[in-house]
Each structure stands twice: as structure tokens, then as C-alpha cells.
Amino acid sequence: MRNDRVILVDAQDVVIGDASKEDAHKFLDGGATPTGTLHRAFSVFIFDADDRLLLQQRAASKITFPSVWTNTCCSHQLTGQEPGEIDSPSAIASGSCRGAKSAAVRKLKHELGIDESDVPIGSIKFLTRLHYCAKDEFAEHENQPVGGTWGEHEMDYILFVKVPRVGETLPMDVNADEIDATKWVSASELKSMMDPTSGLRWSPWFRIIAERFLYEWWGDLDAALTTDKYVDVGTIHKVM
């Protein structure tokens, strides 16, 4: 939280600086950052050969959003990485977004033990960006920053990828410090899991993506992955 440096942007996704991950996620009541600081992030959705989606449950020990279910992998592009993770305006305009994809490859290895050979950067498809802001309703009280709470205020790059394996044959080595559980699900299974009667808790970014976009893209997955039918480089979908 203190050492990683996230990429700060304005509402048009123009890079304006960097900050520690800790500082960017502090929602300080009456302070300089009541809604944290807007920064770049990414959300990866991995589908298997049967078009099932890989979910993860964040570890109970996580400082922010512990124990919530969410998409395959969600984290942040960082400064000081090699290869670099800061996408230029031209990279975004072309949809290449290699910086976000490099960050995704790095975190897939760190969190799930998925090698780049199984999810090569060239197989990852950028679809669109989501600007959202949400306080953490789940973090334990003693972990809260003085004078506020944790939260996310993100410019989220949504990334899709399909692996040519059935999920159970995709080699993974789950990092217990990051993840408590994983599950491959069909669209109908996900809808059942997200029903309020299930009692499961979900990350706010995943809930927004699921409600607004996911099932349309999932229902037309081949087109989403192999064409630009659902690619939108010009729109930043703002949900505040």
C-alpha cells in the first residue's frame, strides 16, 4: 500500500501525477480527499473454452474490500514498472492499451500464478473504461485510516481474454495472501450467485460492470474478443 505508486488522472483520463496506493485510497472526511484520488486501474475477465468466467473471492486479510467476490483479477497500473504500464493517449485511442495489459499479466501471475504463456498479452482485449467511486463497506474498523475510510475512485480499464482450455486445466497457483477462493461460472450461475438472497458480497466495480455491460458482451463472446464490435475507446462510462 505504501510502496506501490498508482497513476493519477483527471476525469478525461489525462495523467496528472502519481501517489502511493495507500494515499490514493483514503477517503478522508472533511479533508483534501473525501472521495480518494482518481487513479487508473484494470479489471480482467478470463473465460475458458466452455465460455465460463473465472471469479475470485478477495482474501479476508485484504485491507480494502476483504472477502468480496469479484472478477478474475482487478488491480492497478503502476509507475516504475518494466515493461511500462502508463498508456499514452495514442495507445488508448488505438485500443492497444499495452500498459494496462502488461499490468494485467503481472497481477495474474502474482495473484493467481497464471503464466504469461497461458495468457499472452496479445490475447487480451481492451473494451472500454469505467469511472466510478465507491466507499469500502466491508473493511474492518481497525484498518480504517484516521478521519475517514478506504475506498476506490478509479478509471477502470476493462479487459477480456479467453483461454483455449477448460478452466480446471488452466494451471494456477493461487496466492493465499490475495485470494480466498476461485470459481468458474456460467452466466446463469453468476446471476444466481449475485441474487441478494445468496448472501454473497460483491465488489462495487464488478457489480457495475455486470449490471451495465457484462451479459451482453458474454452472450456475444466471440465477437467481443475477435472484433471491435464492443470496443469503445472514446467513451468513459461514469458511474458516481
PEJOVEN-V569228 format. One record per pair of residues at least 4 apart in sequence whose C-alpha atoms are under 7 Angstrom apart, sorted by the first residue. I is the first residue (numbers start at 1). GAP is how many residues later the second one is. Records with the same first field share a line. If there is no record, write none. Layout:
I=GAP  GAP
//
This chain:
1=19  20  21
2=18  19  20
3=17
4=16  17  74
5=13  14  15  16  73  74
6=12  13  14  15  33  70  71  72  73
7=8  10  11  12  32  33  70  71  72
8=7  8  9  10  11  30  31  32
9=4  5  6  7  29  30  31
10=4  5  6  28
19=4  5
20=4
21=4
22=4
24=12  13
25=11  12  125  126  127
26=10  119  122  123  124  125
27=6  7  8  9  121  122  123  124
28=5  6  119  120  121
29=5  118  119
30=4
33=4
35=118
36=115  116  117
37=116
38=115  116  117
39=114  115  116
40=36  37  114  115  116
41=34  35  36  113  114  115  116
42=32  33  34  58  114  115  116
43=30  31  32  113  114  115  116
44=27  28  29  30  60  114  115  116
45=8  26  27  114  115  116
46=7  8  26  114  115  116
47=4  5  6  7  114  115  116
48=4  5  114  115  116  117  118  119
49=114  115  116  117
50=116
52=132  133  134
53=131  132  133
54=17  18  128  129  130  131
55=14  15  16  17  127  128  129
56=13  14  15  16  123  125  126  127
57=10  11  12  13  122  123  124  125
58=8  9  10  11  120  121  122
59=7  8  118  119  120  121
60=6  7
61=5
62=4  116
63=76  80
64=72  75  86
65=71  73  74  138
66=72  73
68=133  134  135
69=132  133  134
70=132  133  136
71=135
73=35
77=8  9  23  26
78=7
79=6
80=4
81=4
83=19
84=15
85=14  15  17  18
86=13
87=4  5  10  11  12
88=4
89=4
90=4
91=4  5  6
92=4  5  141
93=140
95=31  138
97=4  29
98=4
99=4
100=4
101=4  20  23
102=4  19
103=4
104=4
105=4  11  16
106=4
107=4
108=4  5  6
109=4  5  6
111=63  64  67
112=60  61  62  63
113=59  60  61
114=4  57  58
115=4
116=4
119=4  44
123=38
124=35  36  37
125=34  35  36  100
126=32  33  34  105
127=31  32  103  104  105
128=29  30  103  104  105
129=26  27  28  29  107  108
130=25  26  27  106  107  108
131=23  24  25  105  106  107  108
132=21  22  23  106  107  108
133=19  20  21  107
134=17  18  19  70
135=15  16  17
136=14  15
139=4
144=4  5  6
145=4
160=65
161=64
165=4  5
166=4
167=17
174=5
175=4
176=4
185=4  5
186=4
187=4
188=4
189=4
190=4
191=4
193=5
194=4
202=4  5
203=4
204=4
205=4
206=4
207=4
208=4
209=4  5
210=4  5
213=4
214=4
215=4
216=4
217=4  7
220=4
221=4
222=4
223=4  6
224=4  5  6
//
